[in-house]
Amino acid sequence: MTSKLWNSLLLNQRKKGTSRSSARFRVLALQSESSTVNRLKDLLNLDITPYTDKIIAEYIWIGGSGIDLRSKSRTISKPVKHPSELPKWNYDGSSTGQAPGEDSEVILYPQAIFKDPFRGGNNILVICDSYTPAGEPIPTNKRHGAAEIFSSQKVINEVPWYGIEQEYTLLQTNVKWPLGWPVGGYPGPQGPYYCGAGADKSFGRDISDAHYKACLYAGINISGTNGEVMPGQWEYQVGPSVGIEAGDHIWCSRYILERITEQAGVVLSLDPKPIEGDWNGAGCHTNYRYHTIFTYIFRV
């Protein structure tokens, strides 16, 4: 890993007296190949709160594969505290595998709000689900059915608690081979990597730590993180969370992780078996005190 790769990683701690933004996370732009300083970072880190009440809302939804995350930005006239204060929006479902080309409009319904760790200030991330213009949930909208179940008084009385363990693998961009592995080769056998420390055992800790802090900033109920059995593989835990909140939090945490790996120039994989052979798989283990399973919460 070169130092230039990590120049894109966010979370540059706020220096006293340099900003009036409430955000503690900063985005640093990559330098160009010619090492010319990229001045985009000044605009990316620009604090707009003293000059306007308007905020940026990043509308997030699950794409046609059931695991890919999509998003688009919208200006909102003032800060909001609840999803009901946000307008519905639309997108081209034919471009996400969720609608035919001749009837492609899909409507986004805001369902949960989180603070935006990338833009800071009053800007927000908005978890949405998807409907036809007639108001019917599209087939990939698993949240709708889960919300109906969780809103039942019988289920509410159960106080359904979830603890979710999300494992993931970091891959090198050009070769799609795990981070820290020799290209076309293999590291030493598994054993020293799980919860390990050291340059020969831990690969991608900065990404894991950046994600941890960004989730806490966003208001996600993240409870821990650790290096996993296979080198280049990590895990974090969300919960305990009650009901539909568990699904909203895990999906938002995945979106934040996608954005952080995007900035780091590393590919995020949720593949349950990214490397064939005697290498650890990656799952999303869901701990629950009752027997019912809801597809929306642990799709992967």
C-alpha positions as CSV (number, residue, x, y, z in Angstrom):
1,M,0.0,0.0,0.0
2,T,1.4,3.4,-1.0
3,S,1.1,6.5,1.1
4,K,-0.8,8.1,-1.8
5,L,-3.6,5.5,-1.5
6,W,-4.3,6.7,2.0
7,N,-4.3,10.4,1.1
8,S,-8.0,9.9,0.1
9,L,-9.0,8.5,3.4
10,L,-11.3,10.8,5.3
11,L,-11.5,11.7,9.0
12,N,-8.8,14.4,9.2
13,Q,-9.4,15.6,12.7
14,R,-10.7,19.2,12.9
15,K,-8.0,21.6,13.8
16,K,-8.9,24.1,16.4
17,G,-10.0,27.5,15.0
18,T,-10.0,26.4,11.3
19,S,-13.6,25.6,10.8
20,R,-17.0,26.3,12.3
21,S,-18.5,23.1,11.0
22,S,-19.8,20.5,13.5
23,A,-18.3,17.7,11.4
24,R,-15.3,15.9,12.8
25,F,-14.6,14.1,9.5
26,R,-12.9,15.6,6.4
27,V,-12.5,14.3,2.9
28,L,-9.0,14.6,1.4
29,A,-8.8,14.4,-2.4
30,L,-6.2,12.2,-4.1
31,Q,-3.2,13.9,-5.6
32,S,-2.8,13.6,-9.4
33,E,-0.4,11.2,-10.9
34,S,2.0,14.1,-11.6
35,S,1.9,14.9,-7.8
36,T,0.3,18.3,-8.4
37,V,-1.7,19.2,-5.3
38,N,-5.4,18.7,-5.9
39,R,-7.2,21.8,-4.6
40,L,-10.6,20.1,-4.7
41,K,-10.1,19.3,-1.0
42,D,-10.7,23.0,-0.1
43,L,-14.2,22.8,-1.8
44,L,-15.0,19.4,-0.5
45,N,-14.3,20.5,3.1
46,L,-16.1,23.8,2.6
47,D,-18.4,24.7,5.5
48,I,-21.6,26.2,4.1
49,T,-23.6,26.4,7.4
50,P,-22.8,30.1,8.0
51,Y,-24.1,31.1,4.6
52,T,-27.3,29.1,4.0
53,D,-29.9,27.0,5.8
54,K,-30.1,24.6,2.9
55,I,-28.7,21.1,3.4
56,I,-27.8,18.2,1.2
57,A,-29.7,15.0,1.6
58,E,-28.2,11.8,0.1
59,Y,-31.1,9.5,-0.8
60,I,-29.9,5.9,-0.5
61,W,-31.7,2.7,-1.8
62,I,-31.0,-0.9,-2.5
63,G,-30.6,-1.7,-6.2
64,G,-31.9,-4.5,-8.4
65,S,-29.4,-7.2,-7.3
66,G,-30.7,-6.9,-3.7
67,I,-27.3,-6.1,-2.3
68,D,-26.0,-3.1,-4.4
69,L,-26.5,0.3,-2.9
70,R,-27.4,3.4,-5.0
71,S,-27.7,7.0,-4.0
72,K,-28.4,10.5,-5.4
73,S,-28.2,14.0,-3.8
74,R,-30.9,16.6,-3.3
75,T,-31.0,20.1,-1.8
76,I,-33.4,20.5,1.1
77,S,-34.5,24.0,2.1
78,K,-33.7,23.6,5.8
79,P,-32.5,21.0,8.4
80,V,-34.9,18.2,9.2
81,K,-35.3,15.8,12.1
82,H,-37.7,13.2,10.8
83,P,-38.1,11.4,7.4
84,S,-41.7,12.6,7.2
85,E,-40.3,16.1,6.6
86,L,-38.5,15.0,3.4
87,P,-40.1,14.9,0.0
88,K,-40.5,11.7,-2.0
89,W,-38.2,11.4,-5.0
90,N,-37.8,9.3,-8.1
91,Y,-35.1,7.5,-10.1
92,D,-34.7,5.5,-13.3
93,G,-35.4,2.0,-12.4
94,S,-34.4,0.6,-15.8
95,S,-30.8,1.7,-15.0
96,T,-30.8,-0.3,-11.7
97,G,-32.5,-3.5,-12.9
98,Q,-35.8,-2.6,-11.1
99,A,-38.1,-1.4,-13.9
100,P,-38.6,-1.9,-17.7
101,G,-37.3,0.8,-20.0
102,E,-40.8,1.7,-21.2
103,D,-42.1,2.4,-17.7
104,S,-38.9,3.2,-15.7
105,E,-40.0,5.6,-13.0
106,V,-39.6,4.4,-9.4
107,I,-40.5,6.5,-6.4
108,L,-38.3,6.8,-3.3
109,Y,-39.9,7.0,0.2
110,P,-37.6,8.4,2.9
111,Q,-37.6,6.0,5.9
112,A,-34.6,6.8,8.2
113,I,-32.2,9.7,8.6
114,F,-28.5,9.6,9.6
115,K,-25.9,12.4,9.9
116,D,-23.7,12.6,6.9
117,P,-20.0,11.9,8.0
118,F,-18.7,12.9,4.5
119,R,-20.3,16.4,4.2
120,G,-20.8,17.1,7.9
121,G,-22.9,20.0,9.2
122,N,-26.6,19.5,9.0
123,N,-26.3,17.3,5.9
124,I,-27.9,13.9,6.1
125,L,-28.0,10.3,4.7
126,V,-31.5,9.1,4.0
127,I,-32.4,5.4,3.8
128,C,-35.3,5.0,1.4
129,D,-37.3,2.1,0.0
130,S,-38.8,2.0,-3.5
131,Y,-42.4,2.0,-4.9
132,T,-44.2,2.2,-8.2
133,P,-45.8,5.6,-9.1
134,A,-49.1,3.9,-8.0
135,G,-47.7,3.4,-4.5
136,E,-47.0,-0.4,-4.7
137,P,-43.7,-1.7,-3.3
138,I,-41.5,-3.0,-6.1
139,P,-40.4,-6.6,-5.9
140,T,-36.9,-5.8,-4.5
141,N,-38.4,-3.7,-1.7
142,K,-38.0,-6.1,1.2
143,R,-38.3,-3.3,3.8
144,H,-42.0,-2.7,3.1
145,G,-42.9,-6.2,4.2
146,A,-40.6,-6.2,7.2
147,A,-42.0,-2.8,8.3
148,E,-45.6,-4.2,8.2
149,I,-44.5,-7.1,10.5
150,F,-42.6,-5.0,12.9
151,S,-45.5,-2.6,13.2
152,S,-47.7,-5.3,14.5
153,Q,-48.6,-4.8,18.1
154,K,-47.8,-8.5,18.9
155,V,-44.3,-8.0,17.5
156,I,-43.8,-4.7,19.2
157,N,-44.6,-6.4,22.5
158,E,-41.9,-8.9,21.9
159,V,-39.3,-6.1,21.7
160,P,-37.3,-8.0,19.0
161,W,-33.6,-7.4,19.6
162,Y,-31.0,-8.0,16.8
163,G,-27.2,-8.1,16.9
164,I,-25.7,-8.3,13.5
165,E,-22.1,-9.3,12.7
166,Q,-21.1,-8.0,9.2
167,E,-17.9,-9.5,7.7
168,Y,-16.3,-8.1,4.6
169,T,-13.2,-8.4,2.4
170,L,-11.1,-5.6,1.1
171,L,-9.8,-6.2,-2.5
172,Q,-7.0,-4.5,-4.5
173,T,-8.7,-2.4,-7.2
174,N,-7.0,-3.6,-10.4
175,V,-6.6,-7.3,-9.7
176,K,-9.5,-7.9,-7.3
177,W,-7.2,-9.8,-5.0
178,P,-7.4,-9.4,-1.2
179,L,-5.6,-6.4,0.3
180,G,-2.2,-7.4,1.6
181,W,-1.9,-10.5,-0.5
182,P,0.9,-10.8,-3.1
183,V,-0.6,-10.4,-6.6
184,G,-1.1,-13.8,-8.0
185,G,0.1,-15.4,-4.8
186,Y,-1.0,-16.3,-1.3
187,P,0.0,-15.2,2.2
188,G,1.0,-17.5,5.0
189,P,-1.7,-19.8,6.3
190,Q,-4.5,-18.5,8.5
191,G,-3.9,-18.3,12.2
192,P,-2.1,-15.0,13.1
193,Y,-4.5,-12.7,11.3
194,Y,-7.6,-12.9,13.4
195,C,-7.6,-9.9,15.7
196,G,-3.9,-9.5,14.8
197,A,-1.7,-6.5,14.8
198,G,1.4,-5.7,12.8
199,A,2.2,-4.9,9.2
200,D,2.5,-8.6,8.2
201,K,-0.9,-9.5,9.8
202,S,-3.3,-6.5,9.6
203,F,-4.2,-5.1,6.2
204,G,-6.7,-2.2,6.0
205,R,-7.0,-1.2,9.6
206,D,-7.3,2.5,8.6
207,I,-10.4,1.7,6.6
208,S,-11.9,-0.3,9.5
209,D,-11.2,2.6,11.9
210,A,-12.4,5.2,9.5
211,H,-15.7,3.3,9.1
212,Y,-16.0,2.8,12.8
213,K,-15.8,6.5,13.6
214,A,-18.0,7.5,10.6
215,C,-20.7,5.2,11.8
216,L,-20.6,6.6,15.3
217,Y,-20.8,10.1,13.9
218,A,-23.8,9.1,11.7
219,G,-25.7,7.7,14.7
220,I,-25.5,4.1,13.6
221,N,-25.6,1.7,16.6
222,I,-22.2,0.1,15.8
223,S,-20.9,-1.8,18.8
224,G,-17.4,-3.0,17.7
225,T,-15.0,-4.2,15.0
226,N,-12.1,-6.6,14.6
227,G,-9.8,-8.2,12.1
228,E,-11.0,-11.5,10.7
229,V,-9.5,-14.9,10.1
230,M,-8.5,-14.3,6.4
231,P,-5.9,-11.5,5.8
232,G,-7.6,-8.5,4.3
233,Q,-10.9,-9.4,5.9
234,W,-12.7,-7.5,8.7
235,E,-15.9,-7.6,10.7
236,Y,-18.0,-5.0,12.5
237,Q,-21.1,-5.4,14.7
238,V,-24.3,-3.4,14.7
239,G,-26.7,-3.7,17.6
240,P,-28.4,-4.6,19.8
241,S,-31.1,-2.9,17.8
242,V,-34.9,-3.2,18.0
243,G,-37.1,-4.1,15.0
244,I,-36.8,-2.4,11.6
245,E,-34.1,-0.1,13.0
246,A,-31.6,-3.0,12.8
247,G,-32.1,-3.2,9.0
248,D,-31.8,0.5,8.5
249,H,-28.6,0.7,10.5
250,I,-26.9,-2.2,8.8
251,W,-27.7,-1.0,5.3
252,C,-26.6,2.6,6.1
253,S,-23.3,1.2,7.6
254,R,-22.7,-0.8,4.4
255,Y,-23.3,2.4,2.3
256,I,-20.8,4.3,4.5
257,L,-18.3,1.5,4.1
258,E,-18.7,1.5,0.3
259,R,-18.0,5.3,0.3
260,I,-14.9,4.9,2.4
261,T,-13.4,2.1,0.3
262,E,-14.3,4.2,-2.8
263,Q,-12.1,7.0,-1.4
264,A,-9.4,4.7,-0.4
265,G,-9.2,3.1,-3.8
266,V,-10.0,-0.3,-2.5
267,V,-12.9,-2.6,-3.5
268,L,-15.4,-3.8,-0.9
269,S,-16.7,-7.3,-1.2
270,L,-19.5,-8.9,0.7
271,D,-19.0,-12.2,-1.2
272,P,-19.6,-15.1,1.2
273,K,-16.7,-17.0,-0.3
274,P,-14.3,-14.4,-2.0
275,I,-11.4,-16.9,-2.2
276,E,-11.8,-20.5,-3.0
277,G,-10.0,-23.2,-1.0
278,D,-9.2,-23.3,2.7
279,W,-9.8,-19.6,3.3
280,N,-12.3,-18.1,5.7
281,G,-15.6,-17.1,4.2
282,A,-17.5,-13.8,5.0
283,G,-21.0,-13.8,6.3
284,C,-23.5,-11.6,8.0
285,H,-24.5,-13.4,11.2
286,T,-27.7,-12.3,12.8
287,N,-28.3,-12.9,16.5
288,Y,-31.9,-12.8,17.6
289,R,-33.8,-13.8,20.7
290,Y,-36.8,-15.1,18.7
291,H,-37.2,-17.6,15.9
292,T,-38.6,-15.4,13.1
293,I,-36.3,-14.3,10.2
294,F,-36.8,-11.2,8.1
295,T,-35.2,-11.0,4.7
296,Y,-34.6,-7.3,4.7
297,I,-32.3,-7.3,7.7
298,F,-29.8,-9.9,6.6
299,R,-30.1,-10.1,2.8
300,V,-26.4,-10.9,2.5
